[in-house]
Amino acid sequence: MKLPLPLPSPHPSLEGHFPGEPILPGVVLLDEALHAIEAASGAHGRWRIGSVKFLGAVSQHPTLLLEYERAPSGALRFTITDTGRPVATGTLTELDGD
């Protein structure tokens, strides 16, 4: 599935993150991806991060696209791009409720 990841421009987290050359913190990027996946899938559960690799910085005015697919194991594999350039990849596992 492909989803745009719209962020307010400029994102509030940019103010203190490398002044002069602001980049979006990876934790914000991952949080936005999780919210988008939950909204699209209707699965509002807890997620365990299997792996995440940040491949590049996200600039002040990104055009982000999230692509994800469910693997045979049930995990979600995802890639986030900024104007076609990969900036993060990883896997997520949905945990069962207690």
C-alpha positions as CSV (number, residue, x, y, z in Angstrom):
1,M,0.0,0.0,0.0
2,K,1.2,3.5,-0.7
3,L,0.2,6.5,1.5
4,P,1.3,10.1,1.5
5,L,2.8,11.3,4.8
6,P,1.7,14.9,5.0
7,L,3.5,17.0,7.7
8,P,3.0,20.6,8.7
9,S,5.5,22.7,6.9
10,P,7.8,23.5,8.5
11,H,7.4,20.8,11.2
12,P,7.6,22.2,14.8
13,S,10.4,19.7,15.6
14,L,12.7,21.4,13.1
15,E,13.2,24.5,15.2
16,G,15.7,23.0,17.6
17,H,17.1,20.2,15.4
18,F,20.3,21.4,13.8
19,P,19.6,25.1,13.6
20,G,20.7,26.5,10.3
21,E,20.3,23.2,8.5
22,P,17.2,21.7,10.1
23,I,16.2,18.0,9.5
24,L,13.2,16.1,10.7
25,P,14.1,13.8,13.6
26,G,13.9,10.1,12.8
27,V,11.5,9.5,15.8
28,V,9.1,12.0,14.3
29,L,9.3,10.3,10.9
30,L,8.6,6.8,12.5
31,D,5.8,8.2,14.6
32,E,4.0,9.7,11.5
33,A,4.5,6.4,9.7
34,L,2.9,4.4,12.5
35,H,-0.1,6.7,12.7
36,A,-0.6,6.5,9.0
37,I,-0.4,2.7,9.0
38,E,-2.9,2.5,11.9
39,A,-5.3,4.8,10.2
40,A,-5.2,2.9,6.9
41,S,-5.4,-0.5,8.4
42,G,-7.8,0.1,11.3
43,A,-5.3,-1.8,13.5
44,H,-4.9,0.6,16.5
45,G,-2.6,-1.7,18.5
46,R,0.8,-1.6,19.9
47,W,3.7,-2.1,17.6
48,R,7.2,-3.6,18.1
49,I,9.9,-2.2,15.9
50,G,11.7,-5.1,14.3
51,S,14.2,-2.9,12.5
52,V,14.6,0.6,11.2
53,K,17.3,2.0,9.0
54,F,17.5,5.7,8.4
55,L,19.0,6.2,4.9
56,G,19.0,10.0,4.6
57,A,17.9,13.3,6.1
58,V,14.4,14.7,5.6
59,S,14.5,18.4,4.8
60,Q,12.3,21.3,5.8
61,H,9.7,20.9,3.0
62,P,9.4,17.1,2.4
63,T,7.2,15.3,0.0
64,L,7.0,12.0,1.9
65,L,5.5,8.7,0.7
66,L,5.1,5.6,2.8
67,E,4.9,2.2,1.1
68,Y,4.3,-0.9,3.1
69,E,3.3,-4.5,2.7
70,R,2.6,-7.4,5.0
71,A,5.2,-10.1,4.9
72,P,4.2,-13.8,5.1
73,S,5.3,-13.7,8.8
74,G,2.7,-11.0,9.5
75,A,5.3,-8.3,10.0
76,L,4.9,-5.0,8.0
77,R,7.8,-4.1,5.8
78,F,8.0,-0.4,5.0
79,T,9.9,2.2,3.0
80,I,9.6,6.0,3.4
81,T,10.7,8.2,0.5
82,D,11.2,12.0,0.2
83,T,10.6,13.1,-3.4
84,G,11.4,9.6,-4.5
85,R,14.6,9.3,-2.5
86,P,14.5,6.5,0.2
87,V,15.0,8.0,3.7
88,A,13.9,5.0,5.9
89,T,13.2,1.3,5.7
90,G,12.2,-1.2,8.3
91,T,9.8,-3.8,9.8
92,L,7.0,-3.6,12.3
93,T,5.2,-6.3,14.2
94,E,1.7,-5.8,15.7
95,L,1.5,-7.1,19.2
96,D,-1.5,-8.9,20.6
97,G,-3.5,-7.1,23.3
98,D,-3.1,-8.1,26.9
